[in-house]
């Protein structure tokens, strides 16, 4: 009988050719994490634009390598994308703008693999992120991995929704 546990994911740096895969992971991750927090219509409307938005982000010319965002992509051995982290340089610091794992693969170490790679990618820079306060799973994940709560804020959504968020950071 075959082992039902998928093999560990491999990491690589992604680019514009990965926009569709990243958009799918982003959409699935948000639908899973935010289902009870945001209206379904907002999540569905957002999903319709994501491939174009990611294609624009990943194909843009940001100038110097020091100013260029980094996409880290986690893939199964067959090349199927199962998670990603998107890091944006921000004036000497780095924002971990996105970290998503395919919902059916959550809890299997892919998020940890991506987070460690993201932190290792910028070993001297402070790394910051914002997390919806009600996203308890994400809050627990980042705290378990050494993030310190630095403050509070408010996330604003296109439909006018506003939700409290926490600011976290390393270094």
N, C-alpha and C positions, 0 to 999 in steps of 0.2 A: 504494500500500500504506500503511495507517495506521501511525503511529508507535506501537510497543508500550510506550513509556515513558509512564507516567501523568503528567499535569500536576502541578505542585507543589501541595502541600496548602495550604489556607487555615486560619488559626487563628481561633477564637472562644472566648469564655468559655462553659462549659457549665453545666448545672444538672440538676435532678431528672429532667427529661424525657429526659436522656441516659443514665440508669442502665443500661438494657439494652445499649446500644452500648459503654459503658465496661466493663461486666461481661464482655462478649464479648472486648474487646481485652485486658483484664486476664488472663482465662483463657488465651487463645491465647498471649499473651506469656510467661506463666509456664510453660505446657506446653512451649513452644519452648526457653526459657532454662534450665529446671530439669529437663528430661527425664532427664538422666543423673545428676542430683543428688538427686532425691527420688522416692519410690515413686509410681508412676502412680495408685494408689488414693488417695493423699493429694491429688494434683493434681485428680483427678476429683471427689472429695468436696468439695473446696474450690470447684470450679466450680459445683456445684449450689446453693450458697448465695450466690454473688456478686451476682446481680441484686438480691436483697433487701437485702444489705449495702450495695451502692452506692446503692440508692434511699433507704435510711435516712441514709447519710452526706450525700447531696446534697440532701436535703429538710430536714435538721435545722436548728434555729435555734441558731446559735452566739453570739448576742448582737450585739456590735458588729462592724462590717465589719473592723476590725483583728484580730478573733479568728476570722473566718470563713475556712475553707479555700477555695482557688481551684482550679477545674477548667479547664484549658486543653485544648481539643479541636482536633485537626487533622482536616480533612475534605477529601475530593476535591471537585471542582466539583459533582458530583451529590449532595453531602451525605453520602456514605458516610464514616463515621468510620474513620480510619486510624492514629490515635495519640492519646495523652493524657498530660498531666502533672497530678499532683495535689499541691498545696502546702498545708501546714498551718502556720499561725503557731504559734510555740512560745516564748513569753516573750522577745520581742525578736529571736529568730532565726526562721528558716523551715525546715521540714523538707520536702525533696522526697521525699514519701512513695512516690510511684509515677511511673514514666515508662515507658510501653509503646508500641511500634509494632507494627502488624499484621505478623506474621512474613514474609509474602510481600512486604512493602514495606520491610523492613529494609535499611539501607545506601543509602538514596536521599535522605538529608538530612532526613527528618521528625523524627527524634530530635534532631538539631542544632537545627532550627527550634523545637521544643518547649522544649529546654533553654535556648536563648538567651532565649526569651520568658519562661520561668520566672525566670531570673536578672534580666532587665530589669524584671519585675513588682515586685521587691523590691530596688531598687538600693542601698539602704543597709544592709539586714539581712544578717547572715551566713546563708548557705544551707547546710544539712547534709543528708546522706543516708547510709544504710547499704547496702552491696552485698555479696552473698555472695562470699567470696574466690575460690571456684571458678568464678564467673561471669566468666570472663576477657574475654569480649566487652564486658560492661558496665564492668568495671574499666578496660579500655583506652579505652573511649569517654569515661568521665568524666575520666580522666587527660589524654587528648588535648584535652579542653575546659577544662583549667586547674584541675581539682579537686586539692586537696592531701590526702594521706592523713593523717588526724588520730589514728587509733588503730585498735584491734581490738576485736571483741566476738564474741558468739555469738548466732546466730539460733535461736529455738526454734519448733518446728512442732507442730501439734495431735497428731500421732501420736507425739510424744516425740523426733523427730529433732532433732539439734542440728548446726549447721554454722557454721564460722568465717565471720566477716564483717569487712569493713573499714568504718571511718567516714571519710567524705570531706567536704570543705567548700570553699566559696569565701568570700573576704573575712575 
